[in-house]
Amino acid sequence: MGRALMTRASPLPRTLWLLLAARTVNRLGAFSVSFLTVLISTDFRAGVETAGLVTAAFGLATIPSRLIGGRLADRMGRRRTIVLGLTGCAAAQLGIAAAQSLAQVTTCAVLLGLAFELYEPPSQAIIADSVGPAERVRAYSLLNASLALGGMGAGLLAVALGRWGLRWLFVADAVSCLVCAVVMRATLPGDPRRLGRTSAGEVGEVGEVGGAVGDAVEVRPWRDRRLLVLLGFGTLYALVYLVVMMGLPLSLARRGMAPADAGVLFTASAATVVATQPLLRLKRLTELSAPAAPALGYLLLGTGLAGYAVAHAPAASLAATVVWSLGDLLMLGYAYALAASLAPPGGIGRYLAVYGISWGIAGVAAPIVGTQLLERGGPVALWSTMAVLCLALALGQLLVARVVVGRQQVRVSGR
């Protein structure tokens, strides 16, 4: 008999599916932040520059938010941190919806940023704790797919509610956060007891459900060279991704296409990620390990972005979108699985939080890099530069394999 084309994946635990379902519901409402600048400009008659500064303040606040979320997840507990973050987001968004002055909306925007990333590290830590190391890439890819699925519906809800008024978008987002918080509080396992301290004063964990069990250990993610190397590569990946999100509408307009067509392409990207999840069980893919799996992902991403450089019609742009989305499918789950595998017992939340600030750093840099490339060289320069950067990241996986992975073999899916 010939070799099976698909591997037999182990069934995933109920806790993971509940978490994915709740995050999908939360993602359905997560469209309000995109309209924050517009709300400030229209309802408070502020200039575009002022509105941009307020939005930038929100973005900067998300960086410490993720770090705080990681520390709270490891010290206070996963479930408590998730509920706290979602509730905080809901309160801040209701504050934005009810704000009567620019000062009030600015304060609420900063508070939203401080709460916005609190629940990401504990959510990702629960995934790492719920499955074995060999299944983590698959589990994180499913998280990516669930967020993509929710994002597909979010755009439609934004169109419907936006006709009533922009403030209703923030009310709807707040409701989705509260619903997600209630579901998480009712369904996730209780947080473990905290036992012991290390010589550095860090709290250790004993008896965590689904996680590593052991004596209290010292957790210092900022001193882990392997994690810092991974953070550097993750920041460059996040830069490419956010440049695509920001630059695609502008690039389409430069070529005479409707900027709104970017919404169609983003929907196609999300649909690709959702529809191609079974590919992660293909035998040829499951046998890939570092550096082959992420390198292949970066090559697909770079090929798709190179396609944007030469695409002058919607059909060509759509084909390029499908190609780079396949690369995204391979990379995101792998990166988080690898970051989780580096953490000592009791430190997964903090390790994932440090890795996750790559998105906050890239969020500050992407608008500058993207607009400068577009202004100085047009769409060809923008997408060619991003494609070359992806090629460099693919080659850089050799360094990741040597410095970061070592003896750990993180595969696309467990066997």
C-alpha positions, 0 to 999 in steps of 0.5 A: 500500500502507498503512504497515506496522504493525510496524517491522523491528527489526535482529537483536540481537547474540549477546552481548546474548541471552547476557547476558539469558539469564544474568540470567534464571537469576540472577533465578530465584534472586533471592528471598531478600532478601525473606525476610531480615527474617523469617529474622532474626526467627525464627531469631535471635529478634530483634524486628521493629524490629531485623530492620528495621534490619538490612534497612535496613543492607543497603539503604543498602549497595546505594547505594555498591555501584552506584557502585563497580560503575560505577567498576569497570566502566569501570576494571577491565572489564565482565566482571570486575566482573560476575563479582566482583559475582555471586561476592560475592553468592553468598559473602555469601548462603552466609554468611547461610545459615550464620550462627549469631548476629545479629552474623554475619547482620548482617555478611553482610547488609551485605556482601551489600548492598555486592556486590548492585549491583556487576554492574548498571552493567556489565550495563547498559553491555554492553547499551549497547555491544552495540547502536546508540543507536537500538536501546537502548530495545528492548534495555533493555526486553528486559532488563526483560522477562527479569528479569520472566520470571525473577521469575515463576518465582522466586515459585514456587521460593520457595514450594517451598524455603521449606517446607524452611527459610528458609536454603535460599532463600539457598543457592538464590540463591547457586547462581543467582549462581554459575551466572550468574557462570560463564556470564558468564565463559565467554560475554562478550567479554574486557575491553579493555586500559586505555590512558591517563589524563586530566588528572583521573586517570580511566582512558580506554578504547581499542579496547573491543569494541562500544563507543565508541572514542576518546581518553581523556576526562574522566568526571565524571558528578556534574558533568553537569547533564543526568544530575542532572536525569535522576537526579531524575526517575528517583528519583521514578519509582523511588519510585512503583514501590517504593511500589507494591511495598510498599503494594499488599499493605497496601492490599488488606488495608485493603479486605478482600482477601487481602494474598497477592493482591498476589502474583497482581497482581505476577505479572500485571504481569510477564506483561504486560511479557513478553507486550507486548514486540512492542508496542515495534515498533508503528510509532506507538510507534517514531515517538515520541521525547522527550518523548512516549514517557516522558510516555505511559508516565507517563500509563499508570502514573498511570491504573493507580494511579488505578484502584487508588484506586477498585478494591474487587474483584480484577478491577478491581485486575487491570485497573489492574495491566495498565494501569500495567504497560504504562506501565512497559514504555515508561519503563524502557528509555527512561530507561536508554537516555537515561542511556547516551547522555549518557556520554562514551567510557569513562564509560557504566558510571559514568553508569549507576551514578549514574543507578541510585542512584535506586533506593537513594534511593527504597528508603529513602524509599518505606516512609516515604512509603507507610506515612504516606499509607496511615495518614493517608488510606487507599488512596484517598490513597495511590494518588491521590497516586501518580497525581498524581505520575505526572501531574507526571512526565509534564509534567516530560518537557518539562523533560527534553526541553529540558535533557537530550535536546537534539539527541539523539533517543532513540526507542522502537526503531530504524528 
